Amino acid sequence: MKGVIAQTRSYERSTQLLMVNQFTINFGFYMLMPYLASHLSGTLGLAGWLVGLVLGIRNFSQQGMFLVGGTLADRFGYKPLIVAGCVLRTLGFATLGLVDSVPALLAASAATGLAGALFNPAVRAYLAADAGPRRIEAFALFNIYYQAGILLGPMMGMLLTGIDFRVTCLVSAGIFSLLSIVQIRALPARRGNDAKDGKDGQQESVLAQWRGVVANPSFLLFSTAMIGSYVMSFQVYLALPLEVRRVSGEGTYGTAAVALLFAVSGLSTILGQTRITAWCKARMAPGQALTLGLLTMGAAFVPLLMAMAVPVPDGGAGRWLVAAVPPALAALLLAMGTMIAYPFEMDTIVRLSGDRLVATHYGLYNTICGIGITLGNLLTGAALDAARAAGVAAIPWIALLTLGVACGAAVYRLHRSGRLATPGTAAQPEPATTST
């Protein structure tokens, strides 16, 4: 951890603030969100479909507004959107803890989603601009702070929710309120290389900017190919916990095995991200690293396929090991694949944008991947249902492994064709690999 802090200090203060900012955002968010469904269904007694509606509104407002948030960041600067997102999430989380009417809950949920759509593209574009030629290493550090917030937030939330869920909401709102003040006082204003019309230096219209982004075929192809990475990584929250429950059943053992998934995913990133990024950068072109990351994520489902050949003990430690170890190995490989790909993924988006309208590109990228996650999870759920109906537990793992291979092949083809190079430049030759 000392190495992470030392590397963080090697950047400008604004970059350091963005790192801490992202940790705090995730800490405050994951302190509350894992326990919201239980509060809505238990404390407030809402019907299941209403709980799903409240949670779905948050996701829909965030995914649907990413492009708008990115466009506003490019037009008005990154800082105002970061501050606006933090303020809006303060209001949304406070409202979730203080109201019990469905319309107010829906409005608060929508506000929390919109907040993410405002600050997420702005933070990434700001970090890319601030880090300059060191942005790959900066995004590697960023992912450590990101995962640390996801890891520690639920622990604090569990303690606070044990007192009262409203306390959790108010503490989380207080964190975002403090974060808003810090951004206003300490974060320097920053703008990207905004597009200009030729006449009188006027800024392009929003529609003209969007047409320009959509007319970038390399960016769209890359965005589509990377959808699979998000579908696969999301299985830490969907398919892997369900597999644990399928083998172990409900109860303490199953809960401990699910907790192990999140611990493995978060801790491995905190401990290994910067080393893996440095190793890959020294030996691979960005397209090669992205391909390796996607293939590693696909390989994450091999331990689950291999576990199909192992008879499940009737109970005791043996059953727990069969339930816990293959999903934990899968979570570790998913984390490793993400560690390999993520910094190069963020860097590639900047390069494909031509350093123009970077936040807008991030916004559209997030929207495309968000839609892909929704469809991918629907298909994963269908595969899980088909596996149960057919009595063939391997169906979803074969499908996800195939997805990883297909996405890896697609990205590698884009790399070999030169489509992942900076617009207007030739693709760079692949560096010779070395062994250690």
N, C-alpha and C positions, 0 to 999 in steps of 0.2 A: 504493500500500500504506500510505503514511503516513495517508491519509484514513481507511482502514479502522481502523487502530490508534487514531486520534483519536476516531472514532465509538464504538469499543468502550469507550474510557475514559470516555465520557459516561454509561455505565450503572453501576449498582451493582456492587460487587466480585463479588457472587455471580453476576451475569449475565456479567461478564467471565470468571469461572472456568468457567461453563457453555460459553462459546464455545471457550476453550482445551481444555476437556474433550472437546468433540466433535471438534476437530481431532486431538487425541491418540488418541482412540478409533479414528477412521478411519485415521490414520497407522499405528497398530499393527496394525489389522485387515488393511489392504490391503498391508502389508509382507509378510504371510504368505499370505493366502488365494489370490492368483493363482498361487502356486507349489506349493500343497498337492497338486493333482492329479498333477503331475509327480513329486513325492516319493513319493506312494502307488503310482503305476504303475511308476516307474523304480527308485528306491532300494529300496523295499519289495517291488516285483514283484507287486503285487496285480492281480487280474483286473479288467477294465474295469467289470464290473457291481458289484464290491466298491467300486471308486473312486466310482462313481455313488451307491452306497448311503451311503458315509461322508459325501459332500458333501450328499446329499439329506437325511440325518438332521439336519444343521445347519440347513438351510433349514426343514424341517418343524417342528423344535422351536422355532424362532424365530417363524415365522408362526402356529403353532398356540397359542403361549403369550402372544402380545401382549395379549390381553384379560385374562388372568390377571395379567400384569405390571402393566397399567394399574390393575386393580382393587386390587391390593396397594398400589400407590403412593397411591391415593386413601385407602385404609384406614389405612396406617401412616406416611404421609408420603413425600415424594419422595426425600429424602437416603438413607434406608436401602436403597431399591431401586437407586439409582445406585451406591452402594458395593457392594452385593451383586453387581450385574452385573459390575463391574470385578474383584472378587475371583474370581468364577466364571470369567471369561474368562482371568484369570491362570493359574488351575489348568488350564483346558482347553488353552490354547496351550502351556504347559509340557509337558503330557502328550502332545500331538501330536508333540513333538520327542523325547520320551524313550522311547516305547513302539513296538512293532511288531506286537502282537497285534491281531486284528480287533476283539474285544470292547472292548478298552481304547480303540482308535481311535474306535469308535462312541460310547462313553461320553464321550470328550473332545470329539467333534464335537457331540454333543447339548448338552454343557455350554456350548460357545461360542455355540450358537444360543439357548439359554435365557438366557444373559447378555444378549444383545441384546434379548430380550423383556422383561427386567427393567428395563434402564435407558433404553431408547428412549422409551416413553411418559412415564416419570418426568421425563426431561430436558426434553422438549417442554412438559409441563404446568408444570414449574418455571419455565422461561423465559417462558411466557405469563403466569404469575402475577407474576413478578418485574418484567417489562417494563411491565405495566399498559397504559396507553393508547398506549405506543410499541411494542407487540408486533409490528406489521407490519414496522417498521424493524429490530427485533431479530431477527426471523426471516430478514430479508434478509441481515443480517450473519452469522447462524448458518449460512446456506447457503454463504457464502464460506469460512468455516472448515471446513465439511463437505467442500466440493469440494477445498480445499487439501490436506486429509488424503488424499483419494482420489488426488490428483495426485502427491504426494510419497512416499506410502507404498510403492508398487511400485518406485520408483527405489532407495530404501534396501534394500528386500527383494531386488532383483536383485543388489546388491553383496554382501549378507550370504549369500544363497543360493549365490553363487559360491564362498564359503568352505565352507559346509555348511548344509543346510537346518535342521539342529538348532540352529545358531547363530541363525538367523532366528527360530525358535520361542522360544528362551530370551530373546533380546533383546525380542521382542514381549511375552512374559510379564513381563519386567522392567518394560517401559513401563506395562503395566496394573497391576502391583504398586505402582509409584511413584504412579500415578494414584489408586489406592485410598487410599493414605496421605494424599495431598493432599486428597481429598474428605473423609476423616474429620476432618482437622485444620482445613480452611479453609472448607468449604461449610456455610453456616448451615442449620439444620433449616427445612423449609418444608412446609406442608400446604395443600391446596386447601380449597374450601368444601364439606366433606363433608356428605352428606345425613344428616338426622336424622329419626327417627320423632317423632311427636307425644308419645309417652309417655316421661316421665323422661329426655328428651334422648338416648335410645338410638339408636345408629347402625343404619341399615337393614341387613337381611341382604344378602348378596352377590346372591342370586337376585332379591331385590326391586330392587336397583340395576340388575342386568342387564335385568330386565323394563322398567324405566324408560327405559333407553338404547335398547333395541330398539323401544320404543313411540314413538320420536321419528321420525316418517316423513320429515321434512325432512332430518334427518341421514342416514338410510339412503339416501334418493334421491340426496343429494349424494355420499355415499361411492360409490355405484354409478356415478354419472356420471363420477367422477374416476378410475375404474379405468383408463380409456383413457390417461390421462396417464402412468401408470406403465408400461403396456404399450409405449407409444411411446418413452418415454425409455430403456427397457431395450434397445431395438434398437441402441444404441451398443455393447452387449456381444454381441448375437446377430446380427441381420440385416446390419448395416453391415460388421462384419469379414468375414462370409461373402461379401458382395458384393465387397469388396476382393479377397479370395482368388479369387473366380470370375473377375474380370477380369484380375488381375495374375498369378495363379498363386502357388505357394509360392516362398519364397526371401526374399532381403534386401529387395527392393523392396516386397513384400507386407507384411513385418514393419514397415517404416518407415511405410507408409501406414496400417496399423492403429494404430501409436503416435501418428500425427498425429491420429486421431480423438479419443483420450483427451486429448491436449494441447489441442486446440481446445476441447473441452467444458469442461475444468477451468479453463484460462486465461481464457476468455471470462467465466465466472462470477466469477472473482476480480476481473477488471478492470471488469465492467459491472453487477454485481448491484445495488449501492446506487443507482446513477444510474437504472437502469431502474425500480426500485421507487419512487423519489421521483417520477419522471415519471408513472408510472401512478397513484400515489396522488393526485397533484394534478389529474388529468384524468378519472378514472374511479371509478365505484362498484366495490366489490369483485367483484360478479358480472360486471361488464363486463371487468375485468382478467382474471378467471379464464377467461372466454370467449375473450378475445384470446390468452391463453396457450395454450389448447387448440387454437385454430385455427392458431396459429403452429407448434405441434408437428406438426399434420397437414400443414401446408405444407412441413415439412422433407423430405417424401418427393417433392416435386415435382422437385427437381434430379435425383433418381435416375430419375424418369420421363423427363425431358428428355434425360438421357444415353443413353436407349435409341435415340434418333435419331442418335447420333454413332457412326460406324464406329470400331471398336477397332483401333488400329495393331498391327502384328505384334510390335513390341517397342520397346525403348529408352525415352526420356523421354516420348514421346507416350503410350505404353501406361500408363506409371506415372501420368501426369496424369489420364487417363481413369479409372483405377482409384482414384485418391486424391481428386481434387477434388470430384466429386459427393457421395461419402460424407462428406467433411469439411464441405461446405456443409450437408448434412443434420444432422451433429453440432452445427454452430453454431446452426442454427435450433431444434433440440431443446433446446439449452442456453438459448437466448433464451426459448423458450416456458416452460421450467421457471423461469427467472428472473422472468418476468412473473407466473406463477401461484403459485409456492410460498409466498411470504409471505402472500398473501391466502387461500390454501388453509388454512394453519395457523391464521390468524386466524378464518376462517369456522367451523372446527371448534369453537373456543372459544365463538364467538357462538351456534352452534346448540346447544351443550351448556347454554346459559344460565349459564355459569360454574359448573357443578355437575358433579362427577365428570369433570373434564376429562381426567385420565389414562386413565380407563376409556373415554371416547370416543375418545381417540387410539389406545388399544389395539385397540378394535373396528375402527376405521378402517383401521389397519395390517393387521389380519387380513383384512378384506374385500378390500383392494387386493392383499394377498399372494396370496390365492386367485385373484384376477383376473389377476395377472401370470402365475401358473402356467398357467391356461387360455389366456391370451392368447399366451403363448410356444408352447404346443402348437399353437394355430391358426396362428401365424406360421410355425412349422416346417412345418406341413402346406401352407401357401401356398407356401413356398420349394420344397418337394418337387413340388407341382403345377406350379410355374413351370418347374422343370427337366424334368419329364415332358412338358409341353405345348410346351416351347421358347418360352415367353412370359415373359421375365424381369420384366415389369411387374406381374405378378399381386400379389405381396406389397406393392408400393408403392401400388397402387390401393387395396388392402384397408386399409392403414394410414392413407392419406389420408382414406378414407371414415370410419374410426374417429375421427380427429381432428375432422372436421366434425360427426359425430353426437354426440360427447361435448360439443363446444362448443355445439351447439344445445340439448342437454339442460340444460347449466348455465345458458345464457341464459334458457331457459324458466323454470327455478327462480328465477332472479333477477327476471324480470319479474312472476312470480306472487307475489313477496314471501316465498317460502319460505327465502331465504338471509338474511332479516332476523333480528335477535335475537328469540327467542321472547317473545311478549307485546308486541311493538312493531310498528308499521306499517313497511312498507318505505320506505326513504328515497328521495326523488326523485333521478333520475340527474343528476349535475352536467353543466353545459354543457361540451362539449369545446372546447378552444382549440388553435390552431395555433401552431407556433413557427418 
